[in-house]
Amino acid sequence: MKSDLKFKLSRRQALGSLALASTAPGFLSKPANAAKQVPAWKTCIKKGLDWIKRSQSSLGHWTAGNYPTAMTALGGTALLMSGSTTTQGPYASAIRKCVDYLTTKSRSNGLIGDPLSDNRYTYGHGFSMLFLSQVLGEEEDIERREELIDILKRAADFSGKAQTPSGGWGYVSAKDGNNFDEGSTTITQVQGLRGCRNAGIPVPKEIIDKAKKYIYQCKNADGGISYSSRNRGSSRPAITAAALATLYNAGDYDSENVPDMMKYAKQYLHNITGNNRTFGHWHYTYLYYSQVVYRQGKNEWDSFRDKLYTKIVNEQTDNGSWTGNIGPIYVTSCNLIMMQLDQAFLPIYQR
């Protein structure tokens, strides 16, 4: 409770100075422990956030492919990372619309999404748990809090039942997918569940323990993580980075597996301008690897961040968005989440 109170106070203090900050280049206030501030970064972030708000549909969602739930949760998370909440800040109205849209996608069985139109619904479900759990920590309306708690309790229960016997998750539930599992959806579920648990939603420890064991079982001799428990032997830097971020979320910083995984990920991913093996998913890869490096502390993060942000800023389009694999809302949200890690507003991404 003390940490929750401290978190709320820090965000309220930041939002209290928002009006003054809005007169400077970029609107973001400076947290007490902020790293260096670069005007180009602030301008880039503001342009990107403004584009997200501007491109939101009247129903409150964004989409790319058949993933409106996942894209809405990611877009909403990028907005939350600015310091805005559902009631305060320049993106409050857009965040409220995200919450409204996602609550309408909550089903009686706990799934947040639409299995009829989305054949990979666990992505949207996991990202929605992550987003809504962060909203819950700042929600002051009693009825809305109760609604979010109910939705997240049922969502966490759905995830637990959707887990495969191996401890992972697939694109759909274990029942719907014949127990198929793979790394990227497993990571999404664990981060979402960890966000729920941090917000006070009951999440059985054995679910997280099984997921950690799944990751360990997918680890290869070179330290990398395989795509799936059924496809061992071929390490993926992207999945390895995501797995590390997830283990950190689960409180596992020191297990015997982490150093080898970190060494493997750093070998292939730390050189931003190098020949990175991201298998066509650069933004997915660095969405997670940036979280990993950020948690290494200032000495590791600062130099890496400068190169990462320079690349991201240089690739922004004139309208404030970014383009790339899957779609503009996906790439823009990933980039903005990375660029706002230093703001440290959301518990799930804090050191």
C-alpha positions as CSV (number, residue, x, y, z in Angstrom):
1,M,0.0,0.0,0.0
2,K,2.9,2.4,0.8
3,S,4.4,1.9,-2.7
4,D,0.9,2.4,-4.3
5,L,0.5,5.7,-2.3
6,K,4.0,6.9,-3.3
7,F,3.2,6.1,-6.9
8,K,-0.1,8.0,-6.9
9,L,1.5,11.0,-5.2
10,S,4.4,11.1,-7.7
11,R,2.0,11.1,-10.7
12,R,-0.3,13.7,-9.1
13,Q,2.6,16.0,-8.5
14,A,3.8,15.6,-12.1
15,L,0.3,16.2,-13.4
16,G,-0.1,19.2,-11.2
17,S,2.8,20.9,-13.0
18,L,1.4,19.9,-16.4
19,A,0.0,23.3,-17.2
20,L,3.3,25.0,-16.7
21,A,5.1,22.3,-18.6
22,S,2.8,22.7,-21.6
23,T,4.3,26.1,-22.3
24,A,7.8,24.6,-22.9
25,P,8.7,22.4,-26.0
26,G,6.7,19.2,-25.3
27,F,4.2,18.9,-22.5
28,L,5.8,16.2,-20.3
29,S,6.7,17.3,-16.8
30,K,10.2,16.3,-15.4
31,P,10.1,13.5,-12.8
32,A,12.3,14.0,-9.8
33,N,14.7,11.2,-11.0
34,A,14.6,12.0,-14.7
35,A,17.6,11.4,-16.8
36,K,18.8,13.9,-19.3
37,Q,16.2,15.8,-21.3
38,V,16.7,16.4,-25.0
39,P,14.3,18.8,-26.8
40,A,14.2,16.6,-29.9
41,W,13.0,13.7,-27.8
42,K,10.3,15.7,-26.1
43,T,9.1,17.1,-29.4
44,C,9.1,13.6,-31.0
45,I,7.1,12.2,-28.1
46,K,4.5,14.9,-28.2
47,K,4.1,14.6,-31.9
48,G,3.6,10.9,-31.6
49,L,1.2,11.1,-28.7
50,D,-0.8,13.7,-30.5
51,W,-1.0,11.5,-33.6
52,I,-2.3,8.6,-31.5
53,K,-5.0,10.8,-29.9
54,R,-5.9,12.3,-33.3
55,S,-6.2,8.9,-35.1
56,Q,-8.4,7.3,-32.4
57,S,-11.8,6.2,-33.8
58,S,-15.0,7.6,-32.4
59,L,-15.5,4.2,-30.7
60,G,-12.2,4.6,-28.9
61,H,-10.1,2.0,-30.7
62,W,-7.4,1.7,-33.3
63,T,-6.7,-1.3,-35.4
64,A,-4.1,-2.9,-37.6
65,G,-5.0,-6.2,-39.3
66,N,-7.6,-7.9,-37.2
67,Y,-6.2,-6.8,-33.8
68,P,-8.3,-3.9,-32.5
69,T,-8.1,-5.0,-28.9
70,A,-4.4,-5.4,-28.9
71,M,-3.8,-2.1,-30.8
72,T,-6.2,-0.2,-28.5
73,A,-4.4,-1.5,-25.4
74,L,-1.0,-0.7,-26.8
75,G,-2.1,2.8,-27.9
76,G,-3.7,3.4,-24.5
77,T,-0.5,2.3,-22.7
78,A,1.6,4.7,-24.7
79,L,-0.8,7.5,-23.7
80,L,-0.7,6.5,-20.0
81,M,3.1,6.6,-20.0
82,S,2.9,10.3,-20.6
83,G,1.5,10.8,-17.1
84,S,-2.1,11.4,-18.2
85,T,-4.8,9.4,-16.5
86,T,-8.5,8.9,-17.2
87,T,-9.3,12.2,-15.5
88,Q,-6.1,14.4,-15.8
89,G,-3.7,15.4,-18.5
90,P,-4.0,16.3,-22.2
91,Y,-4.8,12.7,-23.1
92,A,-7.4,11.9,-20.5
93,S,-10.3,11.8,-22.9
94,A,-8.5,9.4,-25.2
95,I,-7.5,7.1,-22.4
96,R,-11.1,7.1,-21.1
97,K,-12.3,6.1,-24.6
98,C,-9.7,3.3,-24.6
99,V,-11.0,2.0,-21.3
100,D,-14.6,2.3,-22.5
101,Y,-13.9,0.3,-25.6
102,L,-11.9,-2.5,-23.9
103,T,-14.5,-2.9,-21.2
104,T,-17.1,-3.6,-23.9
105,K,-14.8,-6.4,-25.2
106,S,-14.8,-8.2,-21.8
107,R,-16.7,-11.5,-22.2
108,S,-18.5,-13.6,-19.6
109,N,-15.7,-16.2,-19.6
110,G,-13.1,-13.5,-18.8
111,L,-11.6,-13.1,-22.3
112,I,-11.0,-9.5,-23.4
113,G,-11.4,-9.6,-27.1
114,D,-13.4,-11.2,-29.9
115,P,-12.5,-14.8,-30.8
116,L,-14.8,-14.7,-33.8
117,S,-12.8,-12.0,-35.6
118,D,-9.3,-12.4,-34.0
119,N,-7.6,-15.7,-34.5
120,R,-4.8,-14.6,-32.2
121,Y,-6.9,-13.2,-29.4
122,T,-4.4,-13.9,-26.5
123,Y,-2.3,-10.9,-27.7
124,G,-5.2,-8.5,-27.2
125,H,-6.2,-10.2,-23.9
126,G,-2.7,-9.9,-22.5
127,F,-2.1,-6.3,-23.6
128,S,-5.5,-5.4,-22.3
129,M,-4.8,-6.8,-18.8
130,L,-1.6,-4.8,-18.8
131,F,-3.3,-1.5,-19.8
132,L,-6.3,-1.9,-17.6
133,S,-4.3,-2.9,-14.5
134,Q,-2.3,0.3,-14.9
135,V,-5.5,2.3,-15.2
136,L,-6.9,0.7,-12.1
137,G,-4.1,2.1,-9.9
138,E,-5.2,5.7,-10.8
139,E,-9.0,5.2,-11.1
140,E,-10.9,7.2,-8.5
141,D,-14.5,6.6,-9.5
142,I,-15.7,3.8,-7.2
143,E,-18.1,2.2,-9.8
144,R,-15.5,2.2,-12.5
145,R,-12.9,0.7,-10.1
146,E,-15.3,-2.1,-9.2
147,E,-16.0,-2.7,-12.9
148,L,-12.3,-2.9,-13.7
149,I,-11.6,-5.1,-10.7
150,D,-14.3,-7.5,-11.9
151,I,-13.0,-7.5,-15.5
152,L,-9.4,-8.1,-14.4
153,K,-10.3,-10.9,-12.0
154,R,-12.2,-12.7,-14.7
155,A,-9.4,-11.9,-17.2
156,A,-6.7,-13.4,-14.9
157,D,-8.9,-16.4,-14.4
158,F,-9.3,-16.9,-18.1
159,S,-5.5,-16.7,-18.6
160,G,-4.9,-19.3,-16.0
161,K,-7.3,-21.7,-17.7
162,A,-5.9,-20.9,-21.1
163,Q,-2.3,-21.9,-20.0
164,T,-1.0,-25.1,-21.6
165,P,0.3,-28.0,-19.6
166,S,3.8,-26.9,-20.6
167,G,3.3,-23.6,-18.8
168,G,3.1,-21.4,-21.9
169,W,0.3,-19.9,-24.0
170,G,-0.5,-20.0,-27.7
171,Y,-2.3,-17.6,-30.0
172,V,-5.6,-18.9,-28.5
173,S,-6.4,-20.8,-25.3
174,A,-4.9,-24.2,-24.7
175,K,-8.4,-25.7,-25.3
176,D,-8.9,-23.9,-28.6
177,G,-5.4,-24.4,-29.8
178,N,-4.7,-28.1,-28.9
179,N,-2.2,-27.1,-26.3
180,F,0.0,-25.2,-28.8
181,D,2.2,-22.6,-27.1
182,E,4.9,-20.1,-28.2
183,G,7.1,-17.4,-26.7
184,S,5.6,-14.1,-27.7
185,T,2.1,-14.8,-26.5
186,T,3.5,-16.3,-23.3
187,I,5.3,-13.1,-22.6
188,T,2.2,-11.0,-23.2
189,Q,0.2,-13.1,-20.8
190,V,2.8,-13.0,-18.0
191,Q,3.3,-9.2,-18.3
192,G,-0.5,-8.8,-18.2
193,L,-0.9,-11.1,-15.2
194,R,2.0,-9.3,-13.4
195,G,0.3,-6.0,-14.0
196,C,-2.9,-7.4,-12.5
197,R,-1.1,-8.8,-9.5
198,N,0.7,-5.5,-8.9
199,A,-2.8,-3.8,-8.9
200,G,-4.1,-6.2,-6.3
201,I,-5.9,-8.7,-8.5
202,P,-5.5,-12.3,-7.3
203,V,-3.1,-14.3,-9.6
204,P,-2.2,-17.8,-8.3
205,K,1.6,-18.0,-7.9
206,E,1.6,-21.4,-9.6
207,I,0.6,-19.8,-12.9
208,I,3.6,-17.5,-12.9
209,D,5.9,-20.3,-11.7
210,K,4.7,-22.6,-14.5
211,A,5.4,-19.8,-17.0
212,K,8.9,-19.2,-15.7
213,K,9.6,-22.9,-15.9
214,Y,8.3,-22.8,-19.5
215,I,10.8,-20.1,-20.4
216,Y,13.6,-22.1,-18.8
217,Q,12.6,-25.2,-20.7
218,C,12.8,-23.2,-24.0
219,K,16.4,-22.1,-23.2
220,N,19.1,-23.4,-25.5
221,A,22.8,-24.0,-24.9
222,D,23.7,-20.7,-26.4
223,G,21.5,-18.8,-23.9
224,G,18.8,-18.0,-26.4
225,I,15.1,-18.9,-26.1
226,S,13.3,-21.0,-28.7
227,Y,10.1,-19.9,-30.4
228,S,8.1,-22.7,-28.8
229,S,8.5,-25.6,-26.5
230,R,7.8,-27.8,-29.5
231,N,10.5,-26.2,-31.6
232,R,13.6,-26.3,-29.5
233,G,17.1,-25.7,-30.7
234,S,16.7,-22.5,-32.7
235,S,17.3,-19.4,-30.6
236,R,15.4,-16.2,-31.2
237,P,16.9,-12.9,-30.0
238,A,13.5,-11.2,-30.1
239,I,11.9,-13.9,-27.9
240,T,14.9,-14.0,-25.6
241,A,14.6,-10.2,-25.0
242,A,10.9,-10.6,-24.3
243,A,11.5,-13.5,-22.0
244,L,14.1,-11.5,-20.0
245,A,11.7,-8.6,-19.6
246,T,9.0,-11.1,-18.4
247,L,11.3,-12.8,-15.9
248,Y,12.2,-9.3,-14.5
249,N,8.5,-8.6,-14.2
250,A,8.1,-11.8,-12.3
251,G,10.9,-10.8,-9.9
252,D,13.5,-13.2,-11.4
253,Y,16.7,-11.2,-11.7
254,D,19.2,-13.7,-10.4
255,S,18.3,-17.2,-11.5
256,E,21.0,-19.3,-13.1
257,N,19.3,-18.9,-16.5
258,V,19.3,-15.1,-16.6
259,P,23.0,-14.4,-17.1
260,D,23.2,-16.7,-20.2
261,M,20.1,-15.2,-21.6
262,M,21.4,-11.6,-21.1
263,K,24.7,-12.5,-22.7
264,Y,22.9,-13.9,-25.7
265,A,20.5,-11.0,-26.1
266,K,23.3,-8.4,-25.7
267,Q,25.4,-10.1,-28.3
268,Y,22.7,-9.7,-31.0
269,L,20.7,-6.7,-29.9
270,H,22.8,-4.2,-28.0
271,N,24.4,-2.6,-31.0
272,I,21.5,-0.6,-32.4
273,T,23.1,0.1,-35.7
274,G,24.5,-3.3,-36.2
275,N,23.2,-6.3,-38.1
276,N,20.4,-7.2,-35.6
277,R,18.7,-10.6,-35.8
278,T,15.1,-9.5,-35.1
279,F,13.4,-11.7,-37.7
280,G,11.5,-8.8,-39.1
281,H,10.1,-7.7,-35.8
282,W,12.4,-4.9,-34.8
283,H,9.8,-2.9,-32.8
284,Y,8.6,-5.9,-30.9
285,T,12.2,-6.9,-30.1
286,Y,13.2,-3.5,-28.8
287,L,10.0,-2.9,-27.0
288,Y,11.2,-5.6,-24.7
289,Y,14.9,-5.3,-24.9
290,S,14.7,-1.6,-24.0
291,Q,12.9,-2.7,-20.8
292,V,15.7,-5.1,-20.0
293,V,18.5,-2.6,-20.5
294,Y,16.6,0.1,-18.5
295,R,16.4,-2.3,-15.6
296,Q,20.2,-2.7,-15.8
297,G,20.6,0.7,-14.4
298,K,22.0,4.1,-15.5
299,N,25.4,2.9,-16.6
300,E,24.0,0.4,-19.1
301,W,20.9,2.4,-20.0
302,D,22.2,5.9,-20.8
303,S,24.4,5.1,-23.8
304,F,22.0,2.5,-25.2
305,R,19.1,4.9,-24.8
306,D,20.8,7.7,-26.7
307,K,21.4,5.5,-29.7
308,L,18.0,3.9,-29.6
309,Y,16.2,7.3,-29.3
310,T,18.2,8.8,-32.1
311,K,17.2,6.0,-34.4
312,I,13.5,6.3,-33.4
313,V,13.5,10.1,-33.8
314,N,15.1,10.0,-37.2
315,E,12.4,7.5,-38.5
316,Q,9.3,9.5,-37.4
317,T,7.1,10.8,-40.2
318,D,5.9,14.4,-40.5
319,N,2.5,13.6,-39.1
320,G,4.0,12.2,-35.9
321,S,3.5,8.5,-36.5
322,W,5.9,5.8,-37.5
323,T,5.4,3.1,-40.2
324,G,6.5,-0.5,-40.3
325,N,5.5,-4.1,-39.8
326,I,1.8,-4.6,-38.7
327,G,0.7,-1.0,-38.9
328,P,1.3,2.7,-37.8
329,I,-0.5,2.4,-34.5
330,Y,1.5,-0.6,-33.5
331,V,4.9,0.8,-34.5
332,T,4.0,4.3,-33.0
333,S,2.9,2.8,-29.7
334,C,6.0,0.6,-29.4
335,N,8.3,3.5,-30.1
336,L,6.5,5.8,-27.6
337,I,6.6,3.2,-24.9
338,M,10.3,2.9,-25.4
339,M,10.8,6.6,-25.5
340,Q,8.9,7.2,-22.2
341,L,10.6,4.6,-20.0
342,D,12.5,7.3,-18.3
343,Q,9.3,9.0,-17.2
344,A,8.7,6.0,-14.9
345,F,5.0,6.6,-14.5
346,L,3.8,3.0,-14.8
347,P,4.7,0.5,-12.2
348,I,5.0,-2.4,-14.7
349,Y,8.0,-0.6,-16.4
350,Q,9.7,0.9,-13.3
351,R,13.1,-0.2,-12.1
